[in-house]
Amino acid sequence: MSTLPLEDIEAGLADTRIRGVVATLCDKCSFSFVATVIPLPPKRCLQSDYAPTVLELSQIHSDYQEEELQLREFNNEITRLHTVLGRLTEARNRLEERLFRRKAALYAVRKVPIEIWQMVFTWVGAERVYSFDLTDPEAAPMRSIPHTLSRVCKQWKRIVDSVPVLWSSMRIRFSKLQTDIRPLLTEHLEKSRTNPLRISFEEENPNFPHRGFPMHPYHQHLNPIQEQCFLHLMTRMAPRCEELEFCFPYDLREPPLNIKLPLLRSFRSDLLPHQHENTMWLWNNAQRASHLEHLSLYYLPEVPEIATERLLSLEFQDVPNGSSFLTLLQECHCLESLVVKDVHFDQNDSVVQNIDAIHLPHLQRMSLGTEEEPQTLAFFFDALDAPCLTAVQLEFNIIPEEMDDFDDEETGEVSFPQEAVIGMLKRHSPSLRQLGLTFHRDDEESVLVDFSWSGILQAVPELRRVSCFADFFHLDSNLAEVRTLLSSLQCPTSPSSSEGVLVPRLEEVFLRLGEGCKPDQGQSEALWKAMIEMAESRSNDRLSAEANITPLRALCVTWLGEEEGSVCGLSDGKNNWFPLDEALSGRLNALELSGTTCFFVDLQKYLAELRCEIGYLGML
């Protein structure tokens, strides 16, 4: 058996008890919790194989029992203090609740009359949001604005129930539906009373070629729950439906009968021709609605049966039959807005050849585009008669493989209908205030000829806004079109009058450039300087009152970057989208001070940051 020095053993097992204060429980009366601290033997004793004697064992047992008793006293005191703390916490919570209720009685919101709340809720319901939204239950729960407002208090519930417009709009994606929502639909329909309804059937359809997916035969049924909910809503909402967004590419086992839309004013559909076969019963009723004012379709049928008496706006993505389109326009006597992304005119068609005039007395906004030879639109420009026209947007997608006849197959020249466009602009120049031209050119060899910005701008002296979107294959093509526009818009140094100045009333210039015109490329540096020089020539600091030229209020330049990334900031901290050197940044600041706002935005980076912000807000 090992032995230790006698002095170590005696020092380790000696009774050196210390009584001391562990904690002061009361600062006023100095009531303290006192305990006895009995030192342990040194580690040298505990780490050896020394065996205590009988006397030492008795002492150790005595110390152990005494410390066990102290442990029970600690536990008892802690339990007592926990009980006291719990009572104090409970009393404090009751006091906070009384204070909250007492303070709630003083809120100024209680003084707001019910009529004001009804006006506020009516305004909320009138916003372009859907009070009942079920589009992606996996990403977000069902959202019902009136349900949320009605949970605030009993008074708000009564007010919400008395505002039918709050219950009058629904957006549902039935393919995501897994439960029976007919009770919720019934509640919304009943509480909307006789108020007109806004309904959206929005689906994620993988069969949309215009969304980047191939077209193929598409026939799919809803499950029984989804179909029952759809039919329940359709049959009950149809008599009061005022706005309908229909993207519903599904077959129904039992299509509803006698569905009428007597109040329908707005109808929008993204479906393709072969998908309309599944829901032709609704398609036909929507087209023939007697109160129809706004119609937005992906394509125009060859034989449209559209009620045109009250049509105010028309929008088509694709018009394959130009003669049907012309026939339809001749019947739209109240039309105010026309948007066509791609129209195809057969020059050998008798309707196209015999058209004399397209009289649209109330047309104010027109956007027209084609993927065919631009000259195919010349007859349309010559025939158009719209005395109230205020905004024109022309879009030319120069895609050679889509064009039946090239002007020159060897040189790839594509002729622009300059004379027809200028003639149309001159006829409508008294009322025309906005003009935009968009050029897409995907082919490396195609060249746009017979186009002149100066000739076009001379035809519209009263123009207030001009926009240009140049998206060409080569950087040189981008720069050439924009440089031409900038040189045409630049005013001479210190003009004494508006004579000789193109579009003297111009207030806003919008330029959108293709991927080749990013500002960090040295070859396009001259273009960005030319933009600022043009803006300076039309700024308040350069123009005199005698010149009678309207100062430029805004210059907005956007481009589409190739990659997403961080956004470069301006040195002035105001327009954080464009990297400028110190000299150009100073000139830009001077423009801002003179009243000309300049924006330079990389759309790719801007959208990337916007998506990040939306994602962050969605997590809050």
C-alpha positions in Angstrom: 0.0 0.0 0.0 1.3 3.4 -0.9 1.9 5.9 1.8 1.9 9.7 1.8 3.8 12.1 3.9 2.1 12.4 7.2 1.9 16.2 7.0 -0.1 15.9 3.7 -2.6 13.4 5.2 -3.1 15.5 8.3 -3.5 18.7 6.3 -6.0 17.0 3.9 -8.2 15.4 6.6 -8.0 18.2 9.1 -11.3 19.8 10.1 -10.9 23.4 8.7 -14.6 24.3 8.4 -15.5 27.8 7.3 -18.9 29.3 7.9 -19.7 32.1 5.4 -22.5 34.0 3.7 -23.6 32.4 0.4 -26.2 35.0 -0.6 -27.9 38.1 0.8 -31.6 37.6 0.3 -32.8 41.0 1.6 -30.9 44.2 1.2 -33.1 46.0 3.8 -32.9 43.6 6.7 -29.6 42.0 5.6 -31.2 38.6 5.9 -28.6 36.2 4.5 -28.3 32.5 3.6 -25.4 31.2 5.6 -23.8 27.8 4.9 -20.7 25.9 6.2 -18.0 25.2 3.7 -16.0 22.0 4.5 -12.8 21.8 2.4 -12.1 18.6 0.5 -8.9 16.6 1.0 -6.1 17.7 -1.4 -6.0 16.0 -4.9 -2.8 14.3 -3.8 -4.8 12.3 -1.3 -7.8 11.6 -3.6 -5.5 10.5 -6.5 -3.5 8.1 -4.4 -4.5 4.6 -3.1 -4.4 5.8 0.5 -7.1 4.0 2.6 -8.6 6.2 5.4 -8.6 4.9 8.9 -11.8 4.1 10.9 -11.7 7.5 12.6 -11.2 9.2 9.2 -14.1 7.2 7.6 -16.3 8.3 10.5 -15.4 12.0 9.9 -16.0 11.7 6.2 -19.5 10.2 6.8 -20.3 13.0 9.2 -19.2 15.7 6.7 -21.2 14.0 3.9 -24.4 14.0 6.0 -23.9 17.6 7.0 -23.5 18.7 3.4 -26.5 16.7 2.3 -28.5 18.6 4.9 -27.3 21.8 3.5 -28.3 20.8 0.0 -31.8 20.2 1.2 -31.9 23.6 2.8 -30.7 25.1 -0.5 -33.4 23.3 -2.4 -36.1 24.4 0.0 -35.0 28.0 -0.1 -34.9 28.0 -3.9 -38.4 26.5 -4.1 -39.7 29.1 -1.7 -38.1 31.9 -3.8 -39.5 30.4 -7.0 -42.9 30.5 -5.5 -42.5 34.1 -4.5 -41.1 35.0 -7.9 -44.0 33.2 -9.6 -46.5 35.2 -7.6 -44.8 38.4 -8.4 -44.7 37.6 -12.1 -48.3 36.7 -12.1 -49.2 39.9 -10.3 -47.1 41.9 -12.8 -48.8 40.3 -15.8 -52.2 41.1 -14.4 -51.1 44.7 -13.9 -49.7 45.0 -17.4 -53.0 43.7 -18.8 -54.9 46.3 -16.8 -52.6 49.0 -18.0 -53.1 47.8 -21.6 -56.8 47.8 -21.4 -56.9 51.2 -19.6 -54.6 52.6 -22.3 -56.7 51.1 -25.1 -59.6 53.2 -23.9 -57.6 56.3 -24.7 -56.6 55.3 -28.3 -57.6 58.0 -30.8 -58.7 55.2 -33.2 -61.8 54.8 -31.1 -62.9 58.3 -32.1 -62.9 57.4 -35.8 -66.5 57.2 -37.0 -67.7 53.9 -38.5 -68.3 55.7 -41.8 -64.6 56.5 -42.0 -63.6 52.9 -41.4 -66.0 51.8 -44.1 -64.4 54.2 -46.5 -60.9 52.9 -45.6 -61.9 49.3 -46.0 -63.7 50.1 -49.3 -60.5 51.7 -50.6 -58.5 48.6 -49.5 -61.0 46.4 -51.4 -60.8 48.6 -54.5 -57.0 48.1 -54.8 -55.8 45.8 -57.5 -55.3 42.9 -55.1 -57.4 39.8 -54.5 -59.2 39.6 -51.2 -59.1 35.8 -51.4 -55.8 34.4 -52.8 -55.0 30.8 -53.2 -52.2 30.4 -55.7 -49.4 28.5 -53.9 -50.4 26.9 -50.6 -47.0 25.4 -50.2 -45.2 28.7 -50.3 -47.8 30.7 -48.4 -51.1 30.0 -46.6 -54.4 31.0 -48.0 -54.7 34.8 -47.7 -58.1 36.4 -47.1 -57.9 40.1 -46.4 -61.4 40.4 -44.9 -60.8 37.5 -42.6 -57.6 39.1 -41.4 -59.3 42.5 -40.8 -62.3 40.9 -39.0 -60.0 39.3 -36.4 -58.9 42.7 -35.0 -62.1 43.3 -32.9 -65.8 42.8 -33.0 -66.4 46.3 -34.3 -64.1 45.7 -37.3 -65.8 42.4 -37.9 -69.1 44.1 -38.2 -67.6 46.8 -40.5 -65.9 44.2 -42.7 -69.1 42.2 -43.1 -70.9 45.4 -44.1 -68.4 46.2 -47.0 -69.2 43.9 -49.9 -66.3 45.1 -52.0 -63.9 43.4 -49.6 -65.3 40.0 -50.4 -65.6 40.5 -54.1 -62.3 39.3 -55.6 -60.7 35.9 -55.7 -57.6 34.4 -57.3 -57.4 30.6 -57.2 -55.0 28.0 -58.7 -57.1 24.9 -58.7 -54.2 22.6 -59.5 -52.7 23.4 -56.1 -56.0 22.8 -54.3 -56.0 19.8 -51.9 -58.9 20.5 -49.6 -62.6 21.4 -50.2 -62.8 25.2 -50.0 -66.5 25.5 -51.0 -67.5 26.8 -47.6 -64.9 29.6 -47.9 -66.1 30.4 -51.5 -69.7 30.4 -50.3 -68.9 32.8 -47.5 -67.1 35.3 -49.9 -69.9 35.0 -52.4 -72.6 35.6 -49.8 -70.9 38.5 -48.1 -70.1 40.2 -51.4 -73.9 40.4 -51.8 -74.7 41.9 -55.2 -71.3 43.5 -55.7 -69.6 42.7 -59.1 -66.9 40.1 -58.8 -63.3 39.9 -60.0 -62.1 36.3 -60.5 -58.8 34.9 -61.6 -58.2 31.3 -62.6 -54.4 31.3 -62.8 -52.5 28.1 -63.5 -48.9 27.2 -64.0 -49.2 25.6 -67.4 -46.1 23.7 -68.7 -47.6 23.9 -72.2 -47.1 27.6 -72.9 -44.6 28.0 -75.7 -44.7 31.8 -75.2 -43.4 31.2 -71.7 -40.4 29.2 -73.0 -42.1 25.7 -73.1 -42.7 23.5 -76.1 -46.3 23.1 -77.4 -47.7 19.6 -77.3 -51.2 18.1 -76.9 -52.4 18.9 -73.4 -55.3 17.1 -71.8 -55.5 16.9 -68.1 -58.4 16.5 -65.7 -58.8 18.1 -62.3 -59.3 15.7 -59.4 -62.9 15.5 -58.0 -62.3 18.0 -55.2 -60.8 20.6 -57.6 -63.5 20.1 -60.1 -66.3 20.4 -57.6 -64.8 23.6 -56.2 -64.4 25.1 -59.7 -67.9 24.3 -60.8 -69.3 25.5 -57.5 -67.6 28.9 -58.0 -68.4 29.1 -61.7 -72.1 28.5 -61.4 -72.5 30.9 -58.6 -70.2 33.7 -59.6 -71.1 33.9 -63.4 -74.1 36.2 -63.1 -72.1 38.8 -61.2 -68.6 38.4 -62.7 -67.3 41.7 -64.0 -63.6 40.8 -64.5 -62.4 37.3 -65.4 -58.8 36.2 -65.9 -59.0 32.7 -67.4 -55.9 30.5 -67.7 -57.5 27.1 -67.2 -56.1 24.5 -69.6 -58.0 21.5 -68.1 -60.8 19.2 -69.4 -63.9 19.1 -67.3 -65.7 15.8 -66.9 -69.1 17.6 -66.9 -68.8 21.1 -68.3 -71.4 23.4 -66.7 -74.5 24.3 -68.7 -76.1 27.6 -69.2 -73.2 29.6 -68.0 -73.9 33.3 -68.8 -71.7 36.3 -68.1 -74.2 39.2 -68.4 -72.0 41.7 -66.5 -68.6 40.8 -67.8 -66.5 43.9 -68.7 -62.9 42.5 -68.8 -61.7 39.1 -70.0 -58.0 38.0 -70.2 -56.7 34.6 -71.3 -53.3 33.2 -72.0 -54.5 30.0 -73.6 -53.4 28.7 -77.0 -55.8 27.6 -79.7 -55.6 23.9 -79.0 -56.2 24.5 -75.3 -59.4 26.5 -75.9 -61.0 23.4 -77.2 -61.3 22.2 -73.6 -63.2 25.2 -72.4 -64.9 26.5 -75.5 -68.2 26.8 -73.5 -66.7 29.7 -71.5 -64.6 31.1 -74.3 -67.7 31.7 -76.4 -69.7 33.2 -73.6 -66.9 35.6 -72.7 -66.4 36.8 -76.3 -70.1 37.5 -76.7 -70.6 39.3 -73.4 -72.7 42.4 -74.3 -70.9 44.6 -71.7 -67.4 43.6 -72.7 -64.9 46.6 -72.6 -61.5 45.1 -72.2 -60.2 42.0 -74.0 -56.7 40.5 -73.7 -56.0 37.2 -75.6 -52.9 35.4 -76.6 -54.1 34.9 -80.1 -56.9 36.2 -82.3 -59.2 33.4 -83.7 -59.6 33.3 -87.5 -63.3 33.9 -87.2 -63.7 36.0 -84.1 -67.2 36.4 -82.6 -66.5 39.3 -80.3 -69.0 41.8 -79.1 -67.4 45.0 -80.2 -70.1 47.6 -79.3 -68.4 48.7 -76.1 -64.8 47.5 -76.5 -62.4 50.1 -75.1 -59.1 48.1 -75.2 -57.8 45.1 -77.2 -54.6 43.2 -76.6 -53.2 40.3 -78.6 -49.9 38.5 -78.4 -50.3 36.8 -81.8 -52.5 37.7 -84.7 -51.9 35.1 -87.4 -54.8 36.2 -89.6 -54.4 39.9 -90.5 -57.7 40.1 -92.4 -59.7 39.0 -89.4 -57.9 41.6 -87.4 -58.7 44.4 -89.8 -62.4 43.3 -89.9 -62.5 43.4 -86.2 -61.0 46.9 -86.0 -63.5 48.3 -88.4 -66.2 47.3 -85.9 -64.5 48.8 -82.8 -65.9 52.3 -82.9 -65.2 53.0 -79.2 -61.7 51.6 -79.0 -59.2 53.6 -76.9 -56.3 51.2 -76.5 -54.8 48.7 -79.0 -51.8 46.4 -78.3 -50.6 43.8 -80.8 -47.2 42.1 -80.3 -47.0 40.2 -83.6 -49.4 40.7 -86.5 -49.2 38.9 -89.8 -50.6 40.5 -92.9 -50.9 38.5 -96.2 -50.2 41.1 -98.9 -52.2 39.0 -101.4 -55.3 38.9 -99.2 -58.2 40.8 -100.7 -59.1 42.5 -97.4 -55.5 43.9 -97.1 -55.4 45.0 -100.7 -58.8 46.8 -100.6 -58.5 48.5 -97.3 -58.9 52.3 -97.7 -59.2 53.6 -94.2 -59.1 52.3 -90.6 -61.1 54.8 -88.8 -60.7 54.7 -85.0 -62.2 58.0 -83.7 -61.5 57.3 -80.0 -58.1 55.5 -80.2 -55.6 57.1 -77.8 -52.8 54.4 -77.3 -51.5 52.0 -79.9 -48.7 49.5 -79.7 -48.1 47.5 -82.9 -45.4 44.9 -83.7 -44.5 42.3 -86.2 -41.9 39.6 -86.8 -42.3 39.8 -90.6 -40.9 42.3 -93.1 -41.5 45.8 -91.6 -42.8 47.0 -95.0 -45.9 44.7 -94.5 -47.2 47.3 -92.0 -46.9 50.2 -94.5 -50.5 49.9 -95.7 -51.8 49.9 -92.1 -49.9 53.2 -91.3 -51.3 54.7 -94.5 -54.9 53.7 -93.7 -54.9 54.6 -90.0 -57.2 57.5 -89.0 -57.2 58.1 -85.2 -57.6 61.8 -84.5 -57.3 61.3 -80.7 -54.1 59.3 -80.8 -51.6 60.4 -78.1 -49.2 57.4 -77.7 -47.6 55.2 -80.4 -45.3 52.2 -79.8 -43.9 50.4 -82.8 -42.0 47.1 -82.4 -40.0 45.4 -85.2 -38.6 42.0 -84.6 -36.2 41.5 -87.5 -36.0 37.7 -87.7 -35.1 36.7 -91.3 -36.3 33.1 -90.9 -39.7 34.4 -90.1 -39.9 36.6 -93.1 -41.2 35.3 -96.4 -39.4 37.8 -98.6 -36.1 39.5 -97.9 -35.6 42.9 -99.6 -32.1 41.7 -100.4 -31.0 38.2 -99.6 -27.4 38.8 -100.4 -26.8 41.9 -98.2 -29.5 41.0 -95.7 -31.0 44.5 -96.0 -34.4 45.0 -94.3 -36.3 48.0 -95.4 -38.0 50.3 -92.9 -41.4 51.8 -93.9 -40.1 55.4 -93.4 -42.5 57.2 -95.6 -45.6 55.4 -94.2 -44.5 55.9 -90.6 -43.8 59.6 -91.2 -47.1 60.1 -93.0 -49.0 58.5 -90.1 -47.1 60.6 -87.5 -47.8 63.8 -89.4 -51.5 63.2 -89.6 -51.6 62.6 -85.8 -49.0 65.1 -84.7 -51.4 67.6 -83.2 -52.5 65.1 -80.5 -49.4 62.8 -80.4 -47.4 63.1 -77.2 -45.5 59.8 -76.8 -43.5 57.9 -79.4 -41.5 54.7 -78.9 -39.6 52.5 -81.4 -38.3 49.0 -80.6 -35.9 47.1 -82.8 -35.0 43.5 -82.2 -32.5 42.0 -84.6 -31.3 38.4 -84.0 -29.5 37.8 -87.3 -25.8 38.8 -87.6 -26.1 39.8 -91.3 -29.4 41.6 -91.3 -29.2 45.4 -91.8 -32.0 47.9 -91.3 -32.1 50.5 -94.1 -34.3 53.5 -95.0 -34.6 54.5 -91.4 -33.9 58.1 -90.1 -34.6 59.4 -86.6 -34.4 63.0 -87.7 -37.1 62.5 -90.3 -39.4 60.8 -87.8 -38.8 63.5 -85.1 -39.5 66.3 -87.6 -43.0 64.9 -88.0 -44.0 65.1 -84.3 -43.1 68.7 -83.1 -45.5 68.4 -80.1 -43.9 65.2 -78.7 -43.3 65.0 -74.9 -41.7 61.6 -74.6 -39.6 59.5 -76.9 -38.3 56.0 -76.2 -36.0 53.7 -78.1 -35.2 50.0 -77.5 -32.2 48.8 -79.6 -31.5 45.1 -79.1 -29.3 44.1 -82.0 -26.7 41.4 -82.6 -23.7 43.7 -82.7 -22.6 46.4 -80.4 -22.0 48.7 -83.4 -25.7 48.4 -84.4 -26.8 49.3 -81.0 -24.6 52.3 -80.8 -25.5 53.5 -84.3 -29.2 53.7 -83.6 -28.9 55.4 -80.3 -26.2 57.8 -81.5 -28.5 58.8 -84.3 -31.3 59.6 -81.9 -29.0 61.5 -79.5 -27.6 63.7 -82.3 -31.1 64.4 -83.5 -32.2 65.5 -80.1 -29.2 67.6 -79.2 -29.9 71.4 -79.2 -27.4 73.9 -80.6 -25.4 75.9 -78.2 -27.5 78.7 -76.6 -30.4 78.6 -79.0 -32.3 81.9 -79.3 -35.5 80.2 -80.5 -37.1 76.8 -81.0 -36.6 77.1 -84.8 -34.5 74.3 -86.1 -34.8 72.3 -82.9 -36.5 69.0 -83.2 -39.3 68.2 -80.7 -38.9 71.5 -78.7 -41.5 70.3 -76.2 -39.7 67.1 -75.3 -39.6 66.4 -71.6 -38.6 62.7 -71.2 -36.2 60.4 -73.1 -36.1 56.7 -72.4 -33.4 54.4 -73.9 -33.1 50.7 -73.5 -30.0 49.0 -74.9 -29.1 45.4 -75.7 -26.5 43.3 -74.0 -23.7 44.8 -76.0 -24.1 48.3 -74.5 -23.1 47.7 -70.9 -21.4 50.9 -69.5 -18.3 49.1 -68.3 -17.2 48.5 -71.8 -14.7 51.0 -73.1 -16.0 51.0 -76.6 -19.4 52.4 -75.5 -17.9 55.1 -73.4 -18.5 57.8 -76.0 -22.2 56.8 -76.1 -22.7 57.5 -72.4 -20.9 60.9 -72.7 -23.2 61.7 -75.7 -26.2 61.0 -73.5 -25.1 63.4 -70.9 -24.3 66.0 -73.5 -27.7 65.7 -75.0 -29.3 66.1 -71.6 -27.1 69.2 -70.8 -28.1 70.8 -74.1 -31.8 70.6 -73.1 -31.3 71.5 -69.4 -32.5 74.7 -67.6 -28.9 76.0 -67.4 -28.4 76.0 -71.2 -31.8 77.1 -72.3 -33.0 80.7 -72.2 -36.5 81.8 -71.7 -36.6 83.4 -75.1 -35.8 80.0 -76.8 -39.3 78.7 -76.0 -37.9 75.2 -75.6 -39.1 72.9 -72.8 -36.3 71.8 -70.5 -35.7 68.0 -70.3 -37.1 66.6 -67.1 -35.9 63.0 -67.3 -33.3 60.8 -69.0 -33.7 57.1 -68.3 -31.2 54.6 -69.7 -31.5 50.9 -69.1 -29.6 47.9 -70.4 -29.8 44.1 -69.9 -26.6 42.7 -68.4 -25.4 39.2 -69.1 -24.9 38.1 -65.5 -26.5 38.8 -62.2 -24.3 40.5 -59.6 -23.9 43.3 -57.3 -24.9 46.8 -58.3 -22.3 49.5 -58.9 -23.0 52.8 -57.2 -22.6 56.4 -58.3 -20.4 58.6 -56.3 -23.2 61.0 -55.6 -25.3 58.3 -53.9 -28.5 59.2 -55.7 -28.4 57.0 -58.8 -26.8 53.8 -57.6 -26.9 51.9 -60.9 -24.1 53.3 -63.0 -20.3 53.6 -62.5 -19.1 57.0 -63.6 -15.7 58.7 -63.3 -15.5 61.9 -61.2 -15.9 64.3 -64.1 -19.0 62.7 -65.5 -20.5 62.2 -62.1 -20.1 66.0 -61.4 -21.9 66.8 -64.7 -24.6 64.4 -63.7 -25.0 66.1 -60.3 -25.3 69.5 -62.1 -28.1 68.1 -64.2 -29.9 66.9 -61.1 -29.6 70.4 -59.6 -30.9 72.0 -62.8 -34.0 69.8 -62.7 -33.1 66.9 -65.1 -33.4 63.6 -63.4 -31.1 60.9 -64.8 -31.4 57.1 -64.2 -28.9 54.5 -65.4 -30.1 51.0 -64.6 -28.7 47.5 -65.3 -32.0 45.7 -65.4 -30.5 42.3 -64.8 -28.8 43.4 -61.6 -31.8 45.4 -60.5 -34.1 42.5 -60.9 -31.7 40.2 -59.1 -31.7 42.6 -56.1 -35.4 43.0 -56.3 -35.9 39.3 -56.1 -33.6 39.2 -53.1 -35.6 41.9 -51.4 -38.9 40.2 -52.1 -37.5 36.9 -50.8 -36.3 38.7 -47.6 -39.6 40.3 -47.1 -41.3 37.0 -47.6 -39.3 35.5 -44.7 -40.4 38.3 -42.2 
